[in-house]
Structures are given as C-alpha cells and as structure tokens.
Amino acid sequence: MDRIAIPTKDRPLELNRLLEELSIQFAKYSHGMPIQIFDHSEKGTAKAVIEKFQKQLPIVWVGPEQRNALIKGVAGSLCIDPKEVHDIFSEGYGGNRNFMLACNPTGRVVTVDDDVVPCSFKLREEPRVENPRLEDLLEQGDQVALQRFLRIAMLNGVEVAYEMEVRPEQAVEFQYDFISDLLTPLGKELDANVASGESCQKVTVTPGTKKLILEGRPVTGKVLMVFPLISYHGDMRAALLAKNTLEAYAHTRPFALKESIGSYTSYAALHDVTSGIPFMSTSLRCEDVLHAHMISRIRDGVYFYTGRDVMHKRAARVLNEADLAMNEVASGSFMGIVGMGLRDHRLEDLPSYLLEVSSSIPIIGEYILSARDILANLQYENLPDLDQTVQIFLRVQQEVRKAVVTLHHWPRIHEYVLEQADKRDS
C-alpha cells in the first residue's frame, strides 16, 4: 500500500498549512492513501491540528505512545539497552525518520517535511543568461537565474544539489498532482520514455559509482527514490543563499554533492530497498545527506528528479551566527568522517571503523581544522576560535559514537520490524 509519512515537531502552523494543501490535492486528484503524522513532540502538539482534518483526510497520528511501545518491544525482544534504542528512534531529526522507517519498512512511501507546500512555479519570463558563471550569479544575487543555471548544470552532468529560491515577482505559483508525480516513476525499470521535461537520472555505472545521465539517453535500472526540486519562499530567505555559506557548503561537503542528488524535504522511496539503511540519529542537520550518501554507496538503482518544485516555507533559524558556524564545522567534520568510512569500508564494517575513529584525537581534529580552514578562506563570519574547537571535538566524537550504535543495531532492528509487519498483515 502507498502511504504518506510526515515527520513533525512543534510546528502546528506549518503542519496546518501542509494539511490544507493535501486536503485540496486529495479531493482534486482522488487520492486515498493513509497519511501518517509522526509527532516528535513529547506533548503531542500535532494532535490538535490533525483533528481538524479527520473528515477530509485518512490521517493517523503516531505519537509518543507508539514510539515508546516500539522502543520497549525492540529493547526487550533483541536485548538491546533501552537508552540506545531510545536514541535511535528519538535523537534529532534522524531519530524521527528512523521511527518512520520502522513503522513503514516496506512499500512505496512519500515523505514530506512539515514546512513544505507541494506547489510549483511557472516563470513569467525565462531569464536570458547565456552560459552563466556560478560566481557571477552569486554576486548578482539573481536567484531565478541561479536556479535555472543549477538545473541546466544538473542536466549536463554537473554534480550539484543546492536548494534555490524563486523570487515571487518573477514566478507564478501553480498546483499539480504532487503525489502522483513522485509515485509514478518509483519502482519502475527506467528508460528514456519515463523522463519528464526537466529531469535527470542518477544511475549505477559500476558498484559504488554513480553519475548523472542526460534526459533522452537510454538507461535501465529500478527507481529507488524520487525527488522534486525545491524552491524557498521569497519572504523567508535562507542563510544557505548567502554567497559565503553556499561556497562553504560546496567546499566542506564535497562528497554530499557528488553522491546525493536530492533534498529530503520531500521524496518518495521504495522502502523494500531503502529502509534497510538507517538515518544517523544525530542532532546535527545532516542526517538526510548522509542517508542519501549511504544509499548511493550501498544500493544499486536509479535516483530520479521529477522536474517539478515543492515550495519550502522554512522559518528563520533560531541559532545565532556563532552557533551556526560551530554547527557548520561540526556537521562538515562528522559527514566527512562517515563519508570517508563509506568510501573504504562495507556497511557491516563501518561501525568498527567509526568506533576506532571516535577515540582518535588526530583524525577528528584533522577533519575539524580542515572544515574550519575552508570556512576561514571563504571569509565565513563568526568562526569558532581555538578554544571552541574543543567543544566541537566533543560534539563530533559524541555524534560518531551515536552513529556506531545506530549502524550496529539497525540490521537486527530492521529484521524485527519486518517480522512485526508480516504478523500485522497476516
């Protein structure tokens, strides 16, 4: 059965806006699959929002009670420390996504962040840019031209994965069948006839190697994940669009740009294949990039862009600039460590490697200093000083050790949730 899964935490206004749009979509396009709201708030703040839509949508609230029952069942049946199981299913954004995977270990699942609206844009007029340079567009601040440049770059095999903004005065918002658009290619053997007007495919060339394929070129392989493109709402300009931040992302997270192609803000996945790989239960905002990277490295298949947008109305970040800089250094260091492990080790050997790294001051320190130096060369503001590097080291070390726990236990947890699903179905 197809399902829609929405992870959320303490965002009642954003969730209400998303459910209003899904109500319209369900009525207009005759959808009927169940919608699951995975409420990460201990107070269950999403429940009141959901009650407003019970008559319009086949919606189910999945909250702390179900999460605690799963934790108790996994810990008792598999003899795992309950605290470790709790962290796997509760720590950060990755924990909530793991909870979603455990509740939906098979089938086709559309996952939507709670601050997304499934609309797209039509440009009033195409920007006239002939072979633009990324540096020039960043300097000019022309986000419409920049988004178009990045799409063209993707279609021509340039491995980029930025989320860009369309200025409202230059675009017209329109509605489309967002759910069908994501589900249609999923699970199919892809050939040139499936590609849409603005799309690219990421195809296994050799084990562990991916590349973007031009539309129209015959390709084969089963589609594992489908992504729309992302547009930020114009009145909530994200810090990511600042020139130094954008360049910093490209420099500190190069493997992410090479190995993952979409944003987990919204996607459809074939969970029979992808749910065997967990999200990192991390408080750093990089669990989605790492998950895509792991799937790219470990699973064979095709990753597909639909060519349509979803609108990301992300609220302003609450962290100050200094905390953002520290998070950027910590995230870059953590992803670099895991990424290096994935390049050199099989998935089953990765926990042992990361456990060894977590005790290595030189290795962690090297990644931290490298990320900091790159940001410094880009004139990134409010960089952490050397005293704060100790704090970053302890945080990265903690995140690496949590990753070890998640990766070590997930194969058995995955088998357990599959068995439970079979029992429910029978």
PyMOL commands that set and color helices and strands:
alter all, ss='L'
color gray80, all
select helices_A, chain A and resi 12-29+46-51+64-78+82-90+92-103+134-140+143-155+168-170+178-183+239-241+243-252+254-259+271-274+287-298+321-344+347-358+361-377+386-425
alter helices_A, ss='H'
color red, helices_A
select strands_A, chain A and resi 3-8+35-39+59-62+108-112+116-117+119-123+164-165+171-175+201-206+209-213+223-232+266-270+302-312
alter strands_A, ss='S'
color yellow, strands_A
deselect
rebuild
show_as cartoon
